[in-house]
Amino acid sequence: MGTLGAYAWAIRSGYQAKAMTLAFTTFVLFQFFNTFNARAEHGSAFNEHFFRNGKLWLALIAVIALQVVAVHRRPAQAIFDTVDLTLEDW
């Protein structure tokens, strides 16, 4: 619902490529936060072990970096059919 909401909000600008890029980015960021949902079966993921998995944090940083590359670097834009987003869009 959040991804579709972001798409609906952005499509009002009349620029479909921006709306698709925003929906793609929203989906990726939702999955980023879903990682924390999957970390703890019982209780909160925000416990004393939150920062202990260094490999997870490196992977999450890589996801954000690769998403920025997919949105803002010309060669990646050609592959993923994305356009630049403004700071407000992010």
GROMACS elastic network, one bead per residue, 0.5 to 0.9 nm:
[ bonds ]
;  ai    aj funct       b0    kb
    1     4     6  0.51465   500
    1     5     6  0.59456   500
    1     6     6  0.85821   500
    2     6     6  0.61463   500
    2     7     6  0.85523   500
    2    23     6  0.86889   500
    2    26     6  0.75685   500
    2    27     6  0.80922   500
    2    30     6  0.83674   500
    3     6     6  0.51397   500
    3     7     6  0.62212   500
    3     8     6  0.86406   500
    3    22     6  0.83290   500
    3    23     6  0.52534   500
    3    24     6  0.76909   500
    3    25     6  0.86027   500
    3    26     6  0.56285   500
    3    27     6  0.57202   500
    3    30     6  0.83003   500
    4     8     6  0.60634   500
    4     9     6  0.85100   500
    4    23     6  0.68823   500
    5     8     6  0.50519   500
    5     9     6  0.60743   500
    5    10     6  0.85467   500
    5    23     6  0.83655   500
    6     9     6  0.51086   500
    6    10     6  0.61290   500
    6    11     6  0.85311   500
    6    19     6  0.75951   500
    6    22     6  0.66907   500
    6    23     6  0.57967   500
    6    26     6  0.71328   500
    7    10     6  0.51548   500
    7    11     6  0.59354   500
    7    12     6  0.87960   500
    7    16     6  0.88713   500
    7    18     6  0.88062   500
    7    19     6  0.51189   500
    7    20     6  0.65274   500
    7    21     6  0.86145   500
    7    22     6  0.65532   500
    7    23     6  0.51001   500
    7    24     6  0.88139   500
    7    26     6  0.88532   500
    8    11     6  0.52435   500
    8    12     6  0.67524   500
    8    19     6  0.75882   500
    8    23     6  0.88968   500
    9    12     6  0.58718   500
    9    13     6  0.79969   500
    9    19     6  0.78741   500
   10    13     6  0.57631   500
   10    14     6  0.78492   500
   10    15     6  0.77031   500
   10    16     6  0.79352   500
   10    18     6  0.69572   500
   10    20     6  0.83067   500
   10    22     6  0.72263   500
   10    23     6  0.84373   500
   10    89     6  0.88968   500
   11    14     6  0.53883   500
   11    15     6  0.61336   500
   11    16     6  0.58345   500
   11    17     6  0.87593   500
   11    18     6  0.76870   500
   11    19     6  0.51493   500
   11    20     6  0.83043   500
   12    15     6  0.76998   500
   12    16     6  0.88656   500
   12    19     6  0.85286   500
   13    16     6  0.80780   500
   13    18     6  0.85340   500
   13    19     6  0.81779   500
   14    18     6  0.88253   500
   14    19     6  0.84966   500
   15    18     6  0.56109   500
   15    19     6  0.65001   500
   15    20     6  0.89293   500
   16    20     6  0.61092   500
   16    21     6  0.85347   500
   17    20     6  0.51546   500
   17    21     6  0.61405   500
   17    22     6  0.85562   500
   17    81     6  0.76638   500
   17    82     6  0.65412   500
   17    83     6  0.64910   500
   18    21     6  0.50453   500
   18    22     6  0.60433   500
   18    23     6  0.85271   500
   18    82     6  0.72692   500
   18    83     6  0.60140   500
   18    84     6  0.76368   500
   18    85     6  0.72245   500
   19    22     6  0.51030   500
   19    23     6  0.61235   500
   19    24     6  0.85562   500
   20    23     6  0.50659   500
   20    24     6  0.60642   500
   20    25     6  0.85577   500
   20    81     6  0.87426   500
   20    82     6  0.74143   500
   20    83     6  0.88434   500
   21    24     6  0.50528   500
   21    25     6  0.61243   500
   21    26     6  0.85002   500
   21    71     6  0.72566   500
   21    80     6  0.88804   500
   21    81     6  0.78994   500
   21    82     6  0.51725   500
   21    83     6  0.63461   500
   21    84     6  0.81239   500
   21    85     6  0.77649   500
   22    25     6  0.51128   500
   22    26     6  0.60176   500
   22    27     6  0.85575   500
   22    82     6  0.87767   500
   22    85     6  0.75023   500
   22    89     6  0.72550   500
   22    90     6  0.80337   500
   23    26     6  0.50172   500
   23    27     6  0.61269   500
   23    28     6  0.86582   500
   24    27     6  0.51995   500
   24    28     6  0.63424   500
   24    29     6  0.87409   500
   24    82     6  0.86951   500
   25    28     6  0.51115   500
   25    29     6  0.61645   500
   25    30     6  0.85574   500
   25    67     6  0.70834   500
   25    68     6  0.89128   500
   25    71     6  0.81881   500
   25    90     6  0.83022   500
   26    29     6  0.51313   500
   26    30     6  0.60740   500
   26    31     6  0.86427   500
   26    90     6  0.88064   500
   27    30     6  0.51109   500
   27    31     6  0.63385   500
   27    32     6  0.86624   500
   28    31     6  0.51778   500
   28    32     6  0.62640   500
   28    33     6  0.89310   500
   28    63     6  0.82300   500
   28    64     6  0.85665   500
   28    67     6  0.77103   500
   29    33     6  0.64282   500
   29    34     6  0.85031   500
   29    63     6  0.88712   500
   29    64     6  0.80411   500
   29    67     6  0.89661   500
   30    33     6  0.52467   500
   30    34     6  0.60481   500
   30    35     6  0.88089   500
   31    35     6  0.63883   500
   32    35     6  0.55400   500
   32    36     6  0.77028   500
   32    60     6  0.68896   500
   32    63     6  0.78002   500
   32    64     6  0.84184   500
   33    36     6  0.55441   500
   33    37     6  0.70320   500
   34    38     6  0.64148   500
   34    39     6  0.88106   500
   35    38     6  0.52614   500
   35    39     6  0.64230   500
   35    60     6  0.88907   500
   36    39     6  0.51759   500
   36    40     6  0.75351   500
   36    45     6  0.60478   500
   36    46     6  0.82468   500
   37    40     6  0.65946   500
   37    41     6  0.81787   500
   37    44     6  0.84216   500
   37    45     6  0.68089   500
   38    41     6  0.69026   500
   38    45     6  0.81968   500
   39    44     6  0.87401   500
   39    45     6  0.59267   500
   40    43     6  0.64379   500
   40    44     6  0.64065   500
   40    45     6  0.51693   500
   40    46     6  0.88606   500
   41    44     6  0.83625   500
   41    45     6  0.84769   500
   42    45     6  0.84506   500
   43    46     6  0.86697   500
   43    47     6  0.85711   500
   44    47     6  0.63137   500
   45    48     6  0.88952   500
   45    49     6  0.81282   500
   45    50     6  0.66232   500
   46    49     6  0.75892   500
   46    50     6  0.55203   500
   47    50     6  0.54712   500
   47    51     6  0.88920   500
   48    51     6  0.77065   500
   48    52     6  0.82656   500
   49    52     6  0.52448   500
   49    53     6  0.77117   500
   50    53     6  0.73909   500
   51    54     6  0.69042   500
   51    56     6  0.89495   500
   51    57     6  0.77075   500
   52    55     6  0.88979   500
   52    56     6  0.88632   500
   52    57     6  0.88751   500
   53    56     6  0.54418   500
   53    57     6  0.66343   500
   53    58     6  0.89361   500
   54    57     6  0.51333   500
   54    58     6  0.62293   500
   54    59     6  0.86293   500
   55    58     6  0.50369   500
   55    59     6  0.61355   500
   55    60     6  0.86009   500
   56    59     6  0.50373   500
   56    60     6  0.61627   500
   56    61     6  0.86265   500
   57    60     6  0.50175   500
   57    61     6  0.61407   500
   57    62     6  0.84962   500
   58    61     6  0.51242   500
   58    62     6  0.61293   500
   58    63     6  0.86570   500
   59    63     6  0.61874   500
   59    64     6  0.88056   500
   60    63     6  0.50096   500
   60    64     6  0.64233   500
   60    65     6  0.86389   500
   61    64     6  0.52650   500
   61    65     6  0.61639   500
   61    66     6  0.85681   500
   62    66     6  0.59282   500
   62    67     6  0.84013   500
   63    66     6  0.51935   500
   63    67     6  0.60841   500
   63    68     6  0.86560   500
   64    67     6  0.50882   500
   64    68     6  0.62687   500
   64    69     6  0.86695   500
   65    68     6  0.51693   500
   65    69     6  0.62723   500
   65    70     6  0.86739   500
   66    70     6  0.60455   500
   66    71     6  0.85773   500
   67    71     6  0.62004   500
   67    72     6  0.85290   500
   68    71     6  0.51739   500
   68    72     6  0.58784   500
   68    73     6  0.78895   500
   69    72     6  0.52816   500
   69    73     6  0.52093   500
   69    74     6  0.86270   500
   69    76     6  0.66149   500
   69    77     6  0.82581   500
   70    73     6  0.62210   500
   70    74     6  0.83418   500
   70    75     6  0.83849   500
   70    77     6  0.58184   500
   70    78     6  0.89878   500
   70    79     6  0.82565   500
   70    80     6  0.66452   500
   70    81     6  0.88141   500
   70    82     6  0.70925   500
   70    83     6  0.88292   500
   71    74     6  0.82964   500
   71    76     6  0.72002   500
   71    77     6  0.60602   500
   71    80     6  0.81470   500
   71    81     6  0.87498   500
   71    82     6  0.56237   500
   71    83     6  0.59352   500
   71    84     6  0.56281   500
   71    85     6  0.70694   500
   72    76     6  0.76539   500
   72    77     6  0.68497   500
   72    82     6  0.80597   500
   72    83     6  0.69300   500
   72    84     6  0.52158   500
   72    85     6  0.75609   500
   73    76     6  0.54567   500
   73    77     6  0.60146   500
   73    78     6  0.87688   500
   73    83     6  0.89961   500
   73    84     6  0.83628   500
   74    78     6  0.62931   500
   74    79     6  0.88235   500
   74    82     6  0.89778   500
   74    83     6  0.86433   500
   75    78     6  0.52648   500
   75    79     6  0.66121   500
   75    80     6  0.88866   500
   76    79     6  0.50277   500
   76    80     6  0.60020   500
   76    81     6  0.78989   500
   76    82     6  0.79226   500
   77    80     6  0.52028   500
   77    81     6  0.51365   500
   77    83     6  0.63071   500
   77    84     6  0.83804   500
   78    81     6  0.52327   500
   78    82     6  0.71419   500
   78    83     6  0.89916   500
   79    82     6  0.80773   500
   82    85     6  0.89661   500
   85    88     6  0.79109   500
   85    89     6  0.56777   500
   85    90     6  0.66743   500
   86    89     6  0.50500   500
   86    90     6  0.64876   500
   87    90     6  0.51505   500
